[in-house]
Amino acid sequence: MSSWLNSLYRYDAFQKVDRAYQARTSSGGVLSILALLMVVVMLASETREYLRYQHTHSFTIDSEVQQKVQINIGLTVAMPCNFLRVDVLDASGTSENIHSSITTRPVSQHQKFTGVQRSVNQAADLHVHDIFAQANKRRRKSTVDGKGSACRIEGSVLVGKVSGLLHVTAHGHGHGGAYVPRHMLNFTHHIDELSFGPLYPSLVNPLDDTLHFANHSVAAFRYFISVVPTLYIDPAGRRLPTNQYAVNEYYKAKSDSADADGKPPGVFLEYSFESIAITIQEHRASFLVFLVRVCAAVSGFFVTIGLVHRLVVSLTESVFGNMNRGSQAHAGILDSKHPSRADIDVPLSRK
């Protein structure tokens, strides 16, 4: 057994240098301390990179064009419910029956229309696992009191996956019904929620919790919404189908006598579906990759420090060594503060 182990010594790639032949210098100690500090920083950086989630985006053609899409809406308008009507009309001319899925109820204006105007929300930088956590939360409970001069419109409606228009208007303006006088119109509104696809109440969309004021009784709010089918995949392989959307808003107020463009006042949500679907997959690097990166970074750093140290020592010795030898060659005995014994011993003359 021992002979077999002794035969392995010839293949040792990590040969050792005896301590008697090792020289320690102060410069080497300084570099060693700096190297250890840098290694700690590199370890912290690699660990942070390992713990960070990475996202992969892929784009495909949306193949589910025949599928119905659910629109979830929660909207409060500063007008009585009996003044308003809600309709959905798509590009093919099909009018969806939303009376069974959309409900209206009176609420207090004070609860919804206090504060400053809040426009479109900025997109939050959320990780996929955060989106899954929000999607699993329960539906937010409404705090409206059921009394007042404003109207809360909420519910979900299924529409075809084509361009369409969901609009809230007043009776007698663009549609039939009892005419509502213009001076009684007020389309100031608060959008509690507007989403496409399965309802995830805790996910924040661009128009969620936004407040829009009308500074004139005859006013039109238009929102041009571009919907993109999106599939989220977390590190565990779970899938969350939903839809993202981008929105541009347009506001126009008219005088009481002007209605030249023929468009009635109200809140208009014009939506269209993109033909491109996005898949966002979240993942982390494997632990083996993390170990390889750490070993490669640390070993490479120590090798580089060693080469730099040897280079600096060699240059220092070559420069200052030549200077010392040159000065000693031109110096006499009396020029030296500490002459050696060989310099002061004078050989005796033989008789």
Salt bridges, closest charged atoms under 4 A:
ASP12 OD2 - LYS16 NZ 3.73
GLU46 OE1 - ARG293 NE 2.93
GLU49 OE1 - ARG52 NH1 3.29
ASP62 OD2 - LYS161 NZ 2.82
ASP87 OD2 - ARG85 NE 2.80
ASP87 OD2 - HIS167 NE2 3.96
GLU96 OE2 - LYS68 NZ 3.78
ASP130 OD1 - HIS129 NE2 3.36
GLU154 OE2 - ARG105 NH2 3.06
GLU154 OE1 - ARG152 NH2 2.96
ASP192 OD1 - LYS112 NZ 2.61
ASP192 OD2 - ARG152 NH1 2.24
ASP192 OD1 - HIS190 ND1 3.08
GLU193 OE1 - ARG140 NH2 3.61
ASP209 OD1 - ARG118 NH2 3.43
ASP209 OD1 - HIS190 NE2 2.99
ASP234 OD2 - ARG238 NE 2.61
GLU249 OE1 - HIS212 ND1 3.47
ASP259 OD2 - ARG182 NH2 3.63
ASP259 OD1 - LYS254 NZ 3.50
ASP261 OD2 - LYS252 NZ 3.44
ASP261 OD1 - LYS254 NZ 3.34
GLU270 OE2 - ARG222 NH1 2.78
GLU282 OE2 - HIS55 NE2 3.09
GLU282 OE2 - HIS127 ND1 3.92
GLU282 OE1 - HIS129 ND1 3.15
ASP345 OD2 - ARG341 NE 3.16
